[in-house]
Every structure is written in structure tokens, then in C-alpha cells.
């Protein structure tokens, strides 16, 4: 069997990944998207997560928490380590005809608020709230390079660390860099795939770092966070597309600088 590809390899197609797992006609017929969006909505609508500024470090086009966060925060900075993903995010913001269709996610975000209409306004609001897209070069000790960002009130991350990190040490390093992006007292909303080793995009399998719940919780604590709450959503059926066991949605508070 051919070696698995990696997120930063040229074979990774962010649009294909989106359509496969969270598109309106996705091949992966799980409710993971809806479960995660519902969980994020419960977190934010409770009123316990406050502030003006959000930083998002999610995998490619997996931006669904932002369609909810935009109702609670004014300014969003998107950080991304893949050039092709940056290009596709920019296309969506600029409403280019070839950009990916996220209307079903916007409509679901509205439904969570009890509204049957308004998805276009929700997308418009998010496009205007994203103030900056910043390249995050994980090959460097300082991934942001010369860019300086104010610490955020909230950081959201979906399926990113387990897909970009090739070993557990790198996962630990990036989690601590996540912590540095947040104010003390700020919240981290982290959505992770537990016990996964691969995911499929198009004709290629891509490697994922196998992590368990205990590892994630220990790394959060070591990175200055206190876990406030977490929920798990088991994989609902067998699929050759990916082998994760369950998805964990975790909300943590940054207690201290490290």
C-alpha cells in the first residue's frame, strides 16, 4: 500500500475534503457536522464565552464554528498553514463563482437560533467579520513569522492538530502556541477526532495522528488550560473514508501563561 499523504502535500484538495465530509451532498453520511455545530452553539449561546475577537485555526474549509461565533464576536482572524486552503477561503470571502458552497451550514446555524431564513445574511456577516487571513508556517519555531496578533478572547480549532502534526511532540508544541494566542481567561473551543489514523480525500489517504482522550486532556492542562466541559459523538457507522472512533468537542479556559 502506498504511503499516506499529508495535509501539506500538493495532493490535498480542500474543496474535495469539504465536499466529502461536510458538504451538502457529502459522501460521509454521518451527522458529525450537525452535532459539532449544535455543541458550539450551546457553548456560545450560554453567555459564558464573551469578548470581541476570535482566532480560528481549523482544517482547511472546516469553518463551521465561525458561522455561529459571528453572532457573539465582532472580529475574526483566520490562521491557516496550507496555501491552497488559504486560496479557497479567500475565494469564498470574495464570493467568487468557483468558491465552495457553505449555504447549508449557514442555514443550519440559523436553524439553531430558531430561524428558518437568513442564511445569506449569516454568510454576509461572517465574510465581513473575517478581518485577516494569516499564514501559519508550522515548520518555523514562530509560525506567525513577522505577524503580530493581539491575544484573542476565543480560539476555535476543528480537526487541525491531529491532521497537521506528524508526532505527539509537535502536537504539544502547537497546543502551547495555541495558548499563546489567547488572553488569560480566554476560551478554547477544540473539536478533535479521537483514535483516528487516516482520512480520505479523493483518491488519496492522508495520515492523521492517533490521539486519545487522556492525551488531549493532559496536553490542555500542560498548556495552561482548565477543561470546562466536553462532549463526545461516536462515529455512527463504518466507513472506509476514515477510521476515527469519536469526535470530542471541548471547551477550555486559559488559566495561566506558560
ZADO-1210 file (C-alpha; in nm, 4 decimals, padded with zeros to 6 digits):
<atoms>
<atom x="00.0000" y="00.0000" z="00.0000" code="UNK" pos="1"/>
<atom x="00.1274" y="00.3454" z="-00.0889" code="UNK" pos="2"/>
<atom x="00.2357" y="00.5693" z="00.1957" code="UNK" pos="3"/>
<atom x="-00.0296" y="00.8074" z="00.3220" code="UNK" pos="4"/>
<atom x="-00.0144" y="01.1671" z="00.2076" code="UNK" pos="5"/>
<atom x="-00.0009" y="01.4643" z="00.4430" code="UNK" pos="6"/>
<atom x="-00.2221" y="01.7725" z="00.4750" code="UNK" pos="7"/>
<atom x="00.0509" y="01.9982" z="00.3364" code="UNK" pos="8"/>
<atom x="00.1198" y="01.7794" z="00.0320" code="UNK" pos="9"/>
<atom x="00.0069" y="01.9090" z="-00.3068" code="UNK" pos="10"/>
<atom x="-00.2429" y="01.6226" z="-00.3392" code="UNK" pos="11"/>
<atom x="-00.4613" y="01.7693" z="-00.0652" code="UNK" pos="12"/>
<atom x="-00.7700" y="01.9270" z="-00.2211" code="UNK" pos="13"/>
<atom x="-00.9548" y="02.1430" z="00.0355" code="UNK" pos="14"/>
<atom x="-01.2717" y="02.1583" z="-00.1739" code="UNK" pos="15"/>
<atom x="-01.2832" y="01.7799" z="-00.2154" code="UNK" pos="16"/>
<atom x="-01.2255" y="01.7359" z="00.1590" code="UNK" pos="17"/>
<atom x="-01.5097" y="01.9752" z="00.2338" code="UNK" pos="18"/>
<atom x="-01.7493" y="01.8047" z="-00.0076" code="UNK" pos="19"/>
<atom x="-01.6563" y="01.4586" z="00.1203" code="UNK" pos="20"/>
<atom x="-01.7116" y="01.5221" z="00.4904" code="UNK" pos="21"/>
<atom x="-01.9304" y="01.8296" z="00.5459" code="UNK" pos="22"/>
<atom x="-02.0702" y="01.9317" z="00.2070" code="UNK" pos="23"/>
<atom x="-02.4443" y="01.9408" z="00.1406" code="UNK" pos="24"/>
<atom x="-02.4141" y="01.6158" z="-00.0592" code="UNK" pos="25"/>
<atom x="-02.1287" y="01.4660" z="00.1397" code="UNK" pos="26"/>
<atom x="-02.0115" y="01.1089" z="00.0875" code="UNK" pos="27"/>
<atom x="-01.9533" y="01.0654" z="00.4602" code="UNK" pos="28"/>
<atom x="-02.3147" y="01.0320" z="00.5763" code="UNK" pos="29"/>
<atom x="-02.2513" y="01.0997" z="00.9438" code="UNK" pos="30"/>
<atom x="-02.4113" y="01.3769" z="01.1491" code="UNK" pos="31"/>
<atom x="-02.0737" y="01.4945" z="01.2771" code="UNK" pos="32"/>
<atom x="-02.1174" y="01.8432" z="01.1258" code="UNK" pos="33"/>
<atom x="-02.4579" y="01.8989" z="01.2831" code="UNK" pos="34"/>
<atom x="-02.3525" y="01.7511" z="01.6184" code="UNK" pos="35"/>
<atom x="-02.0445" y="01.9748" z="01.6378" code="UNK" pos="36"/>
<atom x="-02.2331" y="02.2885" z="01.5297" code="UNK" pos="37"/>
<atom x="-02.5050" y="02.2215" z="01.7879" code="UNK" pos="38"/>
<atom x="-02.2432" y="02.1770" z="02.0567" code="UNK" pos="39"/>
<atom x="-02.0640" y="02.5013" z="01.9658" code="UNK" pos="40"/>
<atom x="-02.3975" y="02.6843" z="01.9636" code="UNK" pos="41"/>
<atom x="-02.4778" y="02.5586" z="02.3150" code="UNK" pos="42"/>
<atom x="-02.1369" y="02.6756" z="02.4353" code="UNK" pos="43"/>
<atom x="-02.1651" y="03.0247" z="02.2883" code="UNK" pos="44"/>
<atom x="-02.5356" y="03.0873" z="02.3461" code="UNK" pos="45"/>
<atom x="-02.4921" y="03.0129" z="02.7175" code="UNK" pos="46"/>
<atom x="-02.3269" y="03.3536" z="02.7527" code="UNK" pos="47"/>
<atom x="-02.0248" y="03.2165" z="02.9360" code="UNK" pos="48"/>
<atom x="-01.7862" y="03.2826" z="02.6451" code="UNK" pos="49"/>
<atom x="-01.7502" y="03.6562" z="02.5961" code="UNK" pos="50"/>
<atom x="-01.5329" y="03.9077" z="02.4107" code="UNK" pos="51"/>
<atom x="-01.4813" y="04.0745" z="02.0749" code="UNK" pos="52"/>
<atom x="-01.2066" y="03.8804" z="01.8999" code="UNK" pos="53"/>
<atom x="-01.1812" y="03.5241" z="01.7708" code="UNK" pos="54"/>
<atom x="-00.8863" y="03.3441" z="01.6140" code="UNK" pos="55"/>
<atom x="-00.9672" y="03.0312" z="01.4147" code="UNK" pos="56"/>
<atom x="-00.7130" y="02.7592" z="01.3406" code="UNK" pos="57"/>
<atom x="-00.9216" y="02.4898" z="01.1714" code="UNK" pos="58"/>
<atom x="-00.8527" y="02.2394" z="00.8977" code="UNK" pos="59"/>
<atom x="-00.8938" y="02.3968" z="00.5554" code="UNK" pos="60"/>
<atom x="-01.2554" y="02.4900" z="00.4820" code="UNK" pos="61"/>
<atom x="-01.3916" y="02.3414" z="00.8067" code="UNK" pos="62"/>
<atom x="-01.5056" y="02.6845" z="00.9245" code="UNK" pos="63"/>
<atom x="-01.8482" y="02.5925" z="01.0581" code="UNK" pos="64"/>
<atom x="-01.7929" y="02.7198" z="01.4178" code="UNK" pos="65"/>
<atom x="-01.7419" y="03.0681" z="01.2745" code="UNK" pos="66"/>
<atom x="-02.0938" y="03.0757" z="01.1306" code="UNK" pos="67"/>
<atom x="-02.2090" y="03.0575" z="01.4930" code="UNK" pos="68"/>
<atom x="-01.9309" y="03.2611" z="01.6544" code="UNK" pos="69"/>
<atom x="-02.0046" y="03.5592" z="01.4296" code="UNK" pos="70"/>
<atom x="-02.3220" y="03.6229" z="01.6322" code="UNK" pos="71"/>
<atom x="-02.1168" y="03.6652" z="01.9500" code="UNK" pos="72"/>
<atom x="-01.7872" y="03.8207" z="01.8376" code="UNK" pos="73"/>
<atom x="-01.7080" y="04.1229" z="01.6212" code="UNK" pos="74"/>
<atom x="-01.3703" y="04.0372" z="01.4697" code="UNK" pos="75"/>
<atom x="-01.2315" y="03.7103" z="01.3340" code="UNK" pos="76"/>
<atom x="-00.8773" y="03.6271" z="01.2252" code="UNK" pos="77"/>
<atom x="-00.8324" y="03.3065" z="01.0288" code="UNK" pos="78"/>
<atom x="-00.4968" y="03.1297" z="01.0585" code="UNK" pos="79"/>
<atom x="-00.4097" y="02.8611" z="00.8041" code="UNK" pos="80"/>
<atom x="-00.0959" y="02.6651" z="00.7167" code="UNK" pos="81"/>
<atom x="-00.1941" y="02.5415" z="00.3696" code="UNK" pos="82"/>
<atom x="-00.1614" y="02.7783" z="00.0738" code="UNK" pos="83"/>
<atom x="-00.4332" y="02.6020" z="-00.1252" code="UNK" pos="84"/>
<atom x="-00.6734" y="02.6273" z="00.1688" code="UNK" pos="85"/>
<atom x="-00.5951" y="02.9981" z="00.2069" code="UNK" pos="86"/>
<atom x="-00.6762" y="03.0455" z="-00.1610" code="UNK" pos="87"/>
<atom x="-01.0134" y="02.8700" z="-00.1302" code="UNK" pos="88"/>
<atom x="-01.1090" y="03.0577" z="00.1872" code="UNK" pos="89"/>
<atom x="-01.0297" y="03.3848" z="00.0114" code="UNK" pos="90"/>
<atom x="-01.2460" y="03.2809" z="-00.2840" code="UNK" pos="91"/>
<atom x="-01.5398" y="03.2198" z="-00.0509" code="UNK" pos="92"/>
<atom x="-01.4948" y="03.5542" z="00.1251" code="UNK" pos="93"/>
<atom x="-01.4868" y="03.7330" z="-00.2107" code="UNK" pos="94"/>
<atom x="-01.7890" y="03.5328" z="-00.3377" code="UNK" pos="95"/>
<atom x="-01.6074" y="03.4063" z="-00.6447" code="UNK" pos="96"/>
<atom x="-01.8293" y="03.1831" z="-00.8641" code="UNK" pos="97"/>
<atom x="-01.5972" y="02.8834" z="-00.8168" code="UNK" pos="98"/>
<atom x="-01.5967" y="02.9066" z="-00.4366" code="UNK" pos="99"/>
<atom x="-01.7308" y="02.6252" z="-00.2220" code="UNK" pos="100"/>
<atom x="-02.0997" y="02.6330" z="-00.1244" code="UNK" pos="101"/>
<atom x="-02.1478" y="02.6723" z="00.2517" code="UNK" pos="102"/>
<atom x="-02.5136" y="02.7746" z="00.2404" code="UNK" pos="103"/>
<atom x="-02.6322" y="02.4539" z="00.4121" code="UNK" pos="104"/>
<atom x="-02.4046" y="02.5303" z="00.7086" code="UNK" pos="105"/>
<atom x="-02.5291" y="02.8884" z="00.7276" code="UNK" pos="106"/>
<atom x="-02.8882" y="02.7630" z="00.7132" code="UNK" pos="107"/>
<atom x="-02.8206" y="02.5172" z="00.9969" code="UNK" pos="108"/>
<atom x="-02.6634" y="02.7961" z="01.2039" code="UNK" pos="109"/>
<atom x="-02.9838" y="02.9950" z="01.1548" code="UNK" pos="110"/>
<atom x="-03.1987" y="02.6916" z="01.2444" code="UNK" pos="111"/>
<atom x="-03.0136" y="02.6594" z="01.5745" code="UNK" pos="112"/>
<atom x="-03.1366" y="03.0105" z="01.6540" code="UNK" pos="113"/>
<atom x="-03.4910" y="02.9128" z="01.5618" code="UNK" pos="114"/>
<atom x="-03.4867" y="03.0895" z="01.2260" code="UNK" pos="115"/>
<atom x="-03.5953" y="02.9249" z="00.9011" code="UNK" pos="116"/>
<atom x="-03.4479" y="03.2018" z="00.6847" code="UNK" pos="117"/>
<atom x="-03.1496" y="03.4357" z="00.6924" code="UNK" pos="118"/>
<atom x="-02.8646" y="03.2142" z="00.5733" code="UNK" pos="119"/>
<atom x="-02.7496" y="03.4746" z="00.3192" code="UNK" pos="120"/>
<atom x="-02.7292" y="03.7356" z="00.5943" code="UNK" pos="121"/>
<atom x="-02.5364" y="03.4902" z="00.8123" code="UNK" pos="122"/>
<atom x="-02.2799" y="03.4369" z="00.5379" code="UNK" pos="123"/>
<atom x="-02.2594" y="03.8123" z="00.4743" code="UNK" pos="124"/>
<atom x="-02.1972" y="03.8732" z="00.8432" code="UNK" pos="125"/>
<atom x="-01.9147" y="03.6170" z="00.8524" code="UNK" pos="126"/>
<atom x="-01.7473" y="03.7488" z="00.5378" code="UNK" pos="127"/>
<atom x="-01.7394" y="04.0964" z="00.6910" code="UNK" pos="128"/>
<atom x="-01.6199" y="03.9718" z="01.0290" code="UNK" pos="129"/>
<atom x="-01.3121" y="03.7935" z="00.8903" code="UNK" pos="130"/>
<atom x="-01.0629" y="04.0798" z="00.9071" code="UNK" pos="131"/>
<atom x="-00.7482" y="03.8894" z="00.8164" code="UNK" pos="132"/>
<atom x="-00.6176" y="03.5565" z="00.6866" code="UNK" pos="133"/>
<atom x="-00.2703" y="03.4837" z="00.8201" code="UNK" pos="134"/>
<atom x="-00.0253" y="03.2188" z="00.7012" code="UNK" pos="135"/>
<atom x="00.0745" y="02.9860" z="00.9854" code="UNK" pos="136"/>
<atom x="00.4022" y="02.8138" z="00.8962" code="UNK" pos="137"/>
<atom x="00.4310" y="02.5204" z="01.1345" code="UNK" pos="138"/>
<atom x="00.7809" y="02.4399" z="01.0070" code="UNK" pos="139"/>
<atom x="00.9049" y="02.7508" z="01.1887" code="UNK" pos="140"/>
<atom x="00.9637" y="02.7999" z="01.5606" code="UNK" pos="141"/>
<atom x="00.7392" y="03.1068" z="01.5381" code="UNK" pos="142"/>
<atom x="00.4646" y="03.0000" z="01.2922" code="UNK" pos="143"/>
<atom x="00.3317" y="03.3560" z="01.2511" code="UNK" pos="144"/>
<atom x="00.6693" y="03.4906" z="01.1393" code="UNK" pos="145"/>
<atom x="00.6741" y="03.8696" z="01.1499" code="UNK" pos="146"/>
<atom x="00.2956" y="03.8965" z="01.2003" code="UNK" pos="147"/>
<atom x="00.1891" y="04.0138" z="01.5455" code="UNK" pos="148"/>
<atom x="-00.1670" y="03.9480" z="01.6580" code="UNK" pos="149"/>
<atom x="-00.3368" y="04.0722" z="01.9745" code="UNK" pos="150"/>
<atom x="-00.4353" y="03.7880" z="02.2032" code="UNK" pos="151"/>
<atom x="-00.7901" y="03.6734" z="02.1339" code="UNK" pos="152"/>
<atom x="-01.0881" y="03.6251" z="02.3638" code="UNK" pos="153"/>
<atom x="-01.1676" y="03.2913" z="02.1988" code="UNK" pos="154"/>
<atom x="-00.9832" y="03.0445" z="01.9758" code="UNK" pos="155"/>
<atom x="-01.1661" y="02.7846" z="01.7682" code="UNK" pos="156"/>
<atom x="-00.9999" y="02.4825" z="01.6126" code="UNK" pos="157"/>
<atom x="-01.1591" y="02.1961" z="01.4191" code="UNK" pos="158"/>
<atom x="-00.9676" y="01.8779" z="01.3335" code="UNK" pos="159"/>
<atom x="-00.6462" y="02.0720" z="01.2798" code="UNK" pos="160"/>
<atom x="-00.3786" y="01.9442" z="01.5163" code="UNK" pos="161"/>
<atom x="-00.4328" y="01.5729" z="01.4538" code="UNK" pos="162"/>
<atom x="-00.4181" y="01.6303" z="01.0768" code="UNK" pos="163"/>
<atom x="-00.1100" y="01.8541" z="01.0569" code="UNK" pos="164"/>
<atom x="00.1074" y="01.7048" z="01.3328" code="UNK" pos="165"/>
<atom x="00.3249" y="01.4072" z="01.2452" code="UNK" pos="166"/>
<atom x="00.4114" y="01.3197" z="01.6059" code="UNK" pos="167"/>
<atom x="00.2891" y="01.3833" z="01.9587" code="UNK" pos="168"/>
<atom x="00.5716" y="01.6247" z="02.0421" code="UNK" pos="169"/>
<atom x="00.4643" y="01.8521" z="01.7573" code="UNK" pos="170"/>
<atom x="00.1055" y="01.8333" z="01.8804" code="UNK" pos="171"/>
<atom x="00.2230" y="01.9514" z="02.2224" code="UNK" pos="172"/>
<atom x="00.4262" y="02.2367" z="02.0730" code="UNK" pos="173"/>
<atom x="00.1370" y="02.3645" z="01.8613" code="UNK" pos="174"/>
<atom x="-00.1091" y="02.3405" z="02.1501" code="UNK" pos="175"/>
<atom x="00.1203" y="02.5649" z="02.3533" code="UNK" pos="176"/>
<atom x="00.1347" y="02.8062" z="02.0603" code="UNK" pos="177"/>
<atom x="-00.2454" y="02.7995" z="02.0569" code="UNK" pos="178"/>
<atom x="-00.2320" y="02.9027" z="02.4224" code="UNK" pos="179"/>
<atom x="-00.0053" y="03.1970" z="02.3398" code="UNK" pos="180"/>
<atom x="-00.2712" y="03.3308" z="02.1006" code="UNK" pos="181"/>
<atom x="-00.5314" y="03.3567" z="02.3787" code="UNK" pos="182"/>
<atom x="-00.5769" y="03.6018" z="02.6612" code="UNK" pos="183"/>
<atom x="-00.5640" y="03.4628" z="03.0122" code="UNK" pos="184"/>
<atom x="-00.9277" y="03.3855" z="03.0878" code="UNK" pos="185"/>
<atom x="-00.9996" y="03.3310" z="02.7182" code="UNK" pos="186"/>
<atom x="-01.1735" y="03.0206" z="02.5850" code="UNK" pos="187"/>
<atom x="-01.0518" y="02.7474" z="02.3509" code="UNK" pos="188"/>
<atom x="-01.3168" y="02.5553" z="02.1559" code="UNK" pos="189"/>
<atom x="-01.1428" y="02.2424" z="02.0305" code="UNK" pos="190"/>
<atom x="-01.3019" y="01.9795" z="01.8051" code="UNK" pos="191"/>
<atom x="-01.0856" y="01.6697" z="01.7630" code="UNK" pos="192"/>
<atom x="-01.1103" y="01.3218" z="01.6090" code="UNK" pos="193"/>
<atom x="-01.0166" y="01.0613" z="01.8671" code="UNK" pos="194"/>
<atom x="-00.8215" y="00.7479" z="01.7724" code="UNK" pos="195"/>
<atom x="-00.8001" y="00.8191" z="01.4017" code="UNK" pos="196"/>
<atom x="-00.5057" y="00.7277" z="01.1794" code="UNK" pos="197"/>
<atom x="-00.6214" y="00.8367" z="00.8335" code="UNK" pos="198"/>
<atom x="-00.8833" y="01.0201" z="00.6291" code="UNK" pos="199"/>
<atom x="-00.9529" y="01.0018" z="00.2575" code="UNK" pos="200"/>
<atom x="-00.9685" y="01.2900" z="00.0120" code="UNK" pos="201"/>
<atom x="-01.0334" y="01.1968" z="-00.3481" code="UNK" pos="202"/>
<atom x="-00.8070" y="00.9088" z="-00.4478" code="UNK" pos="203"/>
<atom x="-00.5619" y="00.9571" z="-00.1638" code="UNK" pos="204"/>
<atom x="-00.5419" y="00.8606" z="00.2002" code="UNK" pos="205"/>
<atom x="-00.3955" y="01.1208" z="00.4330" code="UNK" pos="206"/>
<atom x="-00.2274" y="01.0471" z="00.7622" code="UNK" pos="207"/>
<atom x="-00.3707" y="01.1610" z="01.0943" code="UNK" pos="208"/>
<atom x="-00.2022" y="01.1492" z="01.4327" code="UNK" pos="209"/>
<atom x="-00.3661" y="00.8946" z="01.6611" code="UNK" pos="210"/>
<atom x="-00.4601" y="01.0644" z="01.9886" code="UNK" pos="211"/>
<atom x="-00.6821" y="00.9503" z="02.2715" code="UNK" pos="212"/>
<atom x="-00.8953" y="01.1488" z="02.5133" code="UNK" pos="213"/>
<atom x="-00.6471" y="01.1226" z="02.8000" code="UNK" pos="214"/>
<atom x="-00.3666" y="01.2615" z="02.5822" code="UNK" pos="215"/>
<atom x="-00.5754" y="01.5596" z="02.4694" code="UNK" pos="216"/>
<atom x="-00.6850" y="01.6431" z="02.8235" code="UNK" pos="217"/>
<atom x="-00.3309" y="01.6167" z="02.9614" code="UNK" pos="218"/>
<atom x="-00.1915" y="01.8409" z="02.6864" code="UNK" pos="219"/>
<atom x="-00.4587" y="02.1006" z="02.7536" code="UNK" pos="220"/>
<atom x="-00.3666" y="02.1080" z="03.1214" code="UNK" pos="221"/>
<atom x="00.0052" y="02.1255" z="03.0409" code="UNK" pos="222"/>
<atom x="-00.0650" y="02.4180" z="02.8053" code="UNK" pos="223"/>
<atom x="-00.2270" y="02.6291" z="03.0764" code="UNK" pos="224"/>
<atom x="-00.5929" y="02.5333" z="03.0254" code="UNK" pos="225"/>
<atom x="-00.8663" y="02.4157" z="03.2585" code="UNK" pos="226"/>
<atom x="-01.1250" y="02.1959" z="03.0884" code="UNK" pos="227"/>
<atom x="-01.4688" y="02.3479" z="03.1391" code="UNK" pos="228"/>
<atom x="-01.6767" y="02.0849" z="02.9604" code="UNK" pos="229"/>
<atom x="-01.6595" y="01.8313" z="02.6804" code="UNK" pos="230"/>
<atom x="-01.8970" y="01.6124" z="02.4813" code="UNK" pos="231"/>
<atom x="-01.8308" y="01.3130" z="02.2608" code="UNK" pos="232"/>
<atom x="-02.0044" y="01.1998" z="01.9429" code="UNK" pos="233"/>
<atom x="-01.9301" y="00.8402" z="01.8372" code="UNK" pos="234"/>
<atom x="-01.8882" y="00.7522" z="01.4726" code="UNK" pos="235"/>
<atom x="-02.2300" y="00.6361" z="01.3629" code="UNK" pos="236"/>
<atom x="-02.1360" y="00.3778" z="01.1011" code="UNK" pos="237"/>
<atom x="-01.8366" y="00.2028" z="00.9484" code="UNK" pos="238"/>
<atom x="-01.6751" y="00.3784" z="00.6558" code="UNK" pos="239"/>
<atom x="-01.3510" y="00.3253" z="00.4671" code="UNK" pos="240"/>
<atom x="-01.3168" y="00.7025" z="00.4268" code="UNK" pos="241"/>
<atom x="-01.1781" y="00.7472" z="00.7797" code="UNK" pos="242"/>
<atom x="-01.1256" y="00.5381" z="01.0914" code="UNK" pos="243"/>
<atom x="-01.1881" y="00.7758" z="01.3832" code="UNK" pos="244"/>
<atom x="-01.3631" y="00.6375" z="01.6926" code="UNK" pos="245"/>
<atom x="-01.5482" y="00.9507" z="01.8027" code="UNK" pos="246"/>
<atom x="-01.5378" y="01.3286" z="01.7871" code="UNK" pos="247"/>
<atom x="-01.4772" y="01.5294" z="02.1024" code="UNK" pos="248"/>
<atom x="-01.5965" y="01.8899" z="02.1403" code="UNK" pos="249"/>
<atom x="-01.4055" y="02.0502" z="02.4228" code="UNK" pos="250"/>
<atom x="-01.4267" y="02.3964" z="02.5773" code="UNK" pos="251"/>
<atom x="-01.1387" y="02.5057" z="02.7984" code="UNK" pos="252"/>
<atom x="-01.0365" y="02.8236" z="02.9753" code="UNK" pos="253"/>
<atom x="-00.6816" y="02.9553" z="02.9662" code="UNK" pos="254"/>
<atom x="-00.5854" y="02.9782" z="03.3304" code="UNK" pos="255"/>
<atom x="-00.2225" y="03.0853" z="03.3026" code="UNK" pos="256"/>
<atom x="00.0579" y="03.1827" z="03.0686" code="UNK" pos="257"/>
<atom x="00.3168" y="02.9124" z="03.0097" code="UNK" pos="258"/>
</atoms>
